[in-house]
């Protein structure tokens, strides 16, 4: 059912308030309009694009929670974090992340997303990668969204090490997995 512009725009505002991570494509499908119409509505309503919304939400929610590095040094956008437990970040693969000739994402970007998430999830002022065992399970293409999920699997208080498993997905398909052994400065808790 088509709605008039005012109704659609109010529903757009409500939908984005409920889920700031919704894409223009998803909004266009939900309201049965073109992506361009959604973009024009957002512009008229001064609603930023998805990337900016994610960044704003992350900065507001996590600026006091991430201790081991500044949020702007995390590769991708953190959308969830529980220190010393788990975290999730999103990386939208753009032209600057891919090889020009085949549009495949350069591996160091996927590694950087996973590694910086492994650092960010640690509840310490200093966290460094001591060792990593990684595997790329499929190529990631330009314009795909990579969702990295980090989980702390073990904290060795005596050695001052934290073990973090990171799995990265595109549309629920595993594209990267890594086991990170992280050094932390606090040996006692």
C-alpha positions as a LaTeX table, in Angstrom:
\begin{tabular}{lrrr}
\hline
Residue & $x$ (\AA) & $y$ (\AA) & $z$ (\AA) \\
\hline
Unk1 & 0.00 & 0.00 & 0.00 \\
Unk2 & 1.45 & 3.34 & $-1.05$ \\
Unk3 & 1.47 & 6.08 & 1.54 \\
Unk4 & 1.55 & 9.80 & 1.00 \\
Unk5 & 4.87 & 11.55 & 1.41 \\
Unk6 & 4.17 & 12.87 & 4.91 \\
Unk7 & 3.12 & 9.44 & 6.24 \\
Unk8 & 6.09 & 7.75 & 4.57 \\
Unk9 & 8.52 & 10.28 & 5.99 \\
Unk10 & 7.12 & 9.90 & 9.51 \\
Unk11 & 7.37 & 6.12 & 9.21 \\
Unk12 & 10.92 & 6.55 & 7.86 \\
Unk13 & 11.90 & 8.61 & 10.91 \\
Unk14 & 10.33 & 6.02 & 13.25 \\
Unk15 & 11.96 & 3.09 & 11.45 \\
Unk16 & 15.43 & 4.65 & 11.55 \\
Unk17 & 14.96 & 5.61 & 15.22 \\
Unk18 & 14.15 & 1.95 & 15.99 \\
Unk19 & 17.00 & 0.59 & 13.85 \\
Unk20 & 19.70 & 3.11 & 12.84 \\
Unk21 & 21.48 & 0.31 & 10.92 \\
Unk22 & 18.72 & $-0.16$ & 8.33 \\
Unk23 & 19.94 & 0.39 & 4.75 \\
Unk24 & 18.38 & 2.61 & 2.10 \\
Unk25 & 17.69 & $-0.54$ & 0.07 \\
Unk26 & 15.79 & $-2.12$ & 2.96 \\
Unk27 & 13.82 & 1.10 & 3.49 \\
Unk28 & 12.95 & 1.33 & $-0.20$ \\
Unk29 & 11.65 & $-2.24$ & $-0.14$ \\
Unk30 & 9.70 & $-1.68$ & 3.08 \\
Unk31 & 7.95 & 1.43 & 1.75 \\
Unk32 & 7.66 & 0.22 & $-1.87$ \\
Unk33 & 9.50 & 3.21 & $-3.29$ \\
Unk34 & 12.79 & 3.71 & $-5.09$ \\
Unk35 & 16.13 & 4.04 & $-3.30$ \\
Unk36 & 16.35 & 7.56 & $-4.74$ \\
Unk37 & 13.04 & 8.46 & $-3.04$ \\
Unk38 & 14.41 & 7.24 & 0.29 \\
Unk39 & 17.59 & 9.26 & $-0.22$ \\
Unk40 & 15.59 & 12.38 & $-1.07$ \\
Unk41 & 13.38 & 11.85 & 2.01 \\
Unk42 & 16.47 & 11.44 & 4.21 \\
Unk43 & 17.99 & 14.59 & 2.72 \\
Unk44 & 14.80 & 16.56 & 3.29 \\
Unk45 & 14.57 & 15.28 & 6.87 \\
Unk46 & 18.30 & 15.85 & 7.54 \\
Unk47 & 18.82 & 12.16 & 8.31 \\
Unk48 & 22.42 & 11.13 & 7.59 \\
Unk49 & 23.32 & 8.15 & 5.44 \\
Unk50 & 23.83 & 4.73 & 7.01 \\
Unk51 & 27.60 & 5.01 & 7.47 \\
Unk52 & 27.25 & 8.28 & 9.38 \\
Unk53 & 24.37 & 6.91 & 11.49 \\
Unk54 & 26.44 & 3.86 & 12.45 \\
Unk55 & 29.37 & 6.06 & 13.36 \\
Unk56 & 27.19 & 8.37 & 15.49 \\
Unk57 & 25.56 & 5.47 & 17.34 \\
Unk58 & 28.92 & 3.81 & 17.95 \\
Unk59 & 30.51 & 7.02 & 19.23 \\
Unk60 & 27.63 & 7.68 & 21.61 \\
Unk61 & 27.35 & 4.12 & 22.90 \\
Unk62 & 30.95 & 3.01 & 23.06 \\
Unk63 & 33.15 & 6.07 & 23.58 \\
Unk64 & 33.42 & 5.34 & 27.31 \\
Unk65 & 33.50 & 1.55 & 26.93 \\
Unk66 & 36.40 & 0.87 & 24.57 \\
Unk67 & 39.57 & 1.27 & 26.63 \\
Unk68 & 42.38 & $-0.23$ & 24.57 \\
Unk69 & 42.25 & 2.10 & 21.54 \\
Unk70 & 40.36 & 5.16 & 20.31 \\
Unk71 & 37.14 & 4.34 & 18.44 \\
Unk72 & 38.40 & 6.07 & 15.31 \\
Unk73 & 41.28 & 3.57 & 15.18 \\
Unk74 & 38.93 & 0.59 & 14.98 \\
Unk75 & 38.62 & $-0.68$ & 11.42 \\
Unk76 & 34.90 & $-0.93$ & 10.70 \\
Unk77 & 32.15 & 0.38 & 12.92 \\
Unk78 & 31.54 & $-1.23$ & 16.31 \\
Unk79 & 27.84 & $-1.91$ & 16.80 \\
Unk80 & 28.04 & $-4.01$ & 19.98 \\
Unk81 & 30.63 & $-4.53$ & 22.70 \\
Unk82 & 30.84 & $-6.18$ & 26.10 \\
Unk83 & 34.41 & $-5.81$ & 27.33 \\
Unk84 & 36.26 & $-9.07$ & 27.96 \\
Unk85 & 33.29 & $-10.94$ & 26.48 \\
Unk86 & 32.22 & $-10.17$ & 22.87 \\
Unk87 & 31.93 & $-7.49$ & 20.20 \\
Unk88 & 30.57 & $-6.96$ & 16.69 \\
Unk89 & 31.68 & $-4.58$ & 13.95 \\
Unk90 & 30.57 & $-3.81$ & 10.40 \\
Unk91 & 32.82 & $-3.02$ & 7.44 \\
Unk92 & 31.31 & $-1.94$ & 4.14 \\
Unk93 & 33.79 & $-2.88$ & 1.42 \\
Unk94 & 34.30 & 0.12 & $-0.88$ \\
Unk95 & 36.50 & 0.80 & $-3.89$ \\
Unk96 & 39.43 & 1.84 & $-1.67$ \\
Unk97 & 39.44 & $-1.64$ & $-0.08$ \\
Unk98 & 39.66 & $-3.72$ & $-3.27$ \\
Unk99 & 42.07 & $-4.63$ & $-6.05$ \\
Unk100 & 41.21 & $-2.56$ & $-9.12$ \\
Unk101 & 41.44 & $-5.44$ & $-11.61$ \\
Unk102 & 39.04 & $-7.89$ & $-9.94$ \\
Unk103 & 37.15 & $-5.87$ & $-7.23$ \\
Unk104 & 38.18 & $-8.40$ & $-4.53$ \\
Unk105 & 38.83 & $-6.97$ & $-1.07$ \\
Unk106 & 42.46 & $-6.84$ & $-0.03$ \\
Unk107 & 43.02 & $-9.30$ & 2.81 \\
Unk108 & 44.71 & $-6.81$ & 5.09 \\
Unk109 & 41.43 & $-4.90$ & 5.45 \\
Unk110 & 39.59 & $-8.01$ & 6.68 \\
Unk111 & 42.49 & $-8.83$ & 8.99 \\
Unk112 & 42.57 & $-5.23$ & 10.28 \\
Unk113 & 38.84 & $-5.31$ & 11.03 \\
Unk114 & 39.20 & $-8.58$ & 12.97 \\
Unk115 & 42.42 & $-7.58$ & 14.73 \\
Unk116 & 41.19 & $-4.15$ & 15.82 \\
Unk117 & 37.98 & $-5.76$ & 17.13 \\
Unk118 & 40.08 & $-8.27$ & 19.10 \\
Unk119 & 41.98 & $-5.32$ & 20.61 \\
Unk120 & 38.84 & $-3.28$ & 21.31 \\
Unk121 & 37.05 & $-6.08$ & 23.19 \\
Unk122 & 39.80 & $-6.21$ & 25.84 \\
Unk123 & 39.11 & $-4.37$ & 29.07 \\
Unk124 & 42.57 & $-2.87$ & 29.50 \\
Unk125 & 44.39 & 0.35 & 28.66 \\
Unk126 & 46.91 & $-1.63$ & 26.62 \\
Unk127 & 46.16 & $-4.59$ & 24.38 \\
Unk128 & 48.51 & $-5.85$ & 21.68 \\
Unk129 & 48.41 & $-8.80$ & 19.33 \\
Unk130 & 50.94 & $-11.41$ & 20.43 \\
Unk131 & 49.96 & $-14.10$ & 17.94 \\
Unk132 & 47.28 & $-14.70$ & 15.31 \\
Unk133 & 46.17 & $-17.77$ & 13.39 \\
Unk134 & 43.93 & $-16.66$ & 10.52 \\
Unk135 & 42.14 & $-18.18$ & 7.56 \\
Unk136 & 40.31 & $-16.55$ & 4.66 \\
Unk137 & 37.45 & $-18.85$ & 3.62 \\
Unk138 & 36.17 & $-16.95$ & 0.57 \\
Unk139 & 36.84 & $-13.77$ & $-1.36$ \\
Unk140 & 34.94 & $-10.64$ & $-0.37$ \\
Unk141 & 33.81 & $-8.38$ & $-3.19$ \\
Unk142 & 33.34 & $-4.64$ & $-3.44$ \\
Unk143 & 30.00 & $-3.44$ & $-2.01$ \\
Unk144 & 29.65 & $-6.40$ & 0.33 \\
Unk145 & 29.16 & $-5.86$ & 4.07 \\
Unk146 & 31.45 & $-7.77$ & 6.42 \\
Unk147 & 30.16 & $-8.42$ & 9.93 \\
Unk148 & 32.93 & $-9.43$ & 12.33 \\
Unk149 & 32.05 & $-11.12$ & 15.61 \\
Unk150 & 34.67 & $-11.36$ & 18.35 \\
Unk151 & 34.36 & $-13.64$ & 21.35 \\
Unk152 & 36.78 & $-13.84$ & 24.27 \\
Unk153 & 37.42 & $-17.54$ & 24.77 \\
Unk154 & 39.94 & $-17.44$ & 27.61 \\
Unk155 & 41.62 & $-14.95$ & 29.94 \\
Unk156 & 44.95 & $-16.11$ & 31.38 \\
Unk157 & 45.39 & $-13.79$ & 34.34 \\
Unk158 & 48.82 & $-15.08$ & 35.27 \\
Unk159 & 50.38 & $-14.66$ & 31.82 \\
Unk160 & 48.44 & $-11.49$ & 31.05 \\
Unk161 & 46.98 & $-12.97$ & 27.87 \\
Unk162 & 43.48 & $-12.93$ & 26.45 \\
Unk163 & 42.39 & $-15.30$ & 23.68 \\
Unk164 & 39.87 & $-13.94$ & 21.20 \\
Unk165 & 38.12 & $-15.78$ & 18.38 \\
Unk166 & 36.90 & $-13.61$ & 15.50 \\
Unk167 & 34.62 & $-14.83$ & 12.74 \\
Unk168 & 33.65 & $-12.55$ & 9.85 \\
Unk169 & 30.60 & $-13.06$ & 7.68 \\
Unk170 & 28.99 & $-11.75$ & 4.50 \\
Unk171 & 25.27 & $-12.58$ & 4.45 \\
Unk172 & 25.79 & $-15.25$ & 7.13 \\
Unk173 & 28.54 & $-16.92$ & 5.06 \\
Unk174 & 31.89 & $-17.27$ & 6.85 \\
Unk175 & 34.60 & $-15.35$ & 4.95 \\
Unk176 & 37.34 & $-15.04$ & 7.60 \\
Unk177 & 38.22 & $-16.67$ & 10.88 \\
Unk178 & 40.97 & $-15.89$ & 13.29 \\
Unk179 & 42.24 & $-16.89$ & 16.69 \\
Unk180 & 44.10 & $-14.06$ & 18.38 \\
Unk181 & 46.33 & $-14.26$ & 21.42 \\
Unk182 & 46.35 & $-10.79$ & 22.90 \\
Unk183 & 48.82 & $-9.31$ & 25.38 \\
Unk184 & 47.25 & $-7.15$ & 28.08 \\
Unk185 & 49.09 & $-5.04$ & 30.64 \\
Unk186 & 46.93 & $-5.95$ & 33.63 \\
Unk187 & 47.89 & $-9.33$ & 35.02 \\
Unk188 & 45.71 & $-9.12$ & 38.10 \\
Unk189 & 42.03 & $-8.26$ & 38.16 \\
\hline
\end{tabular}
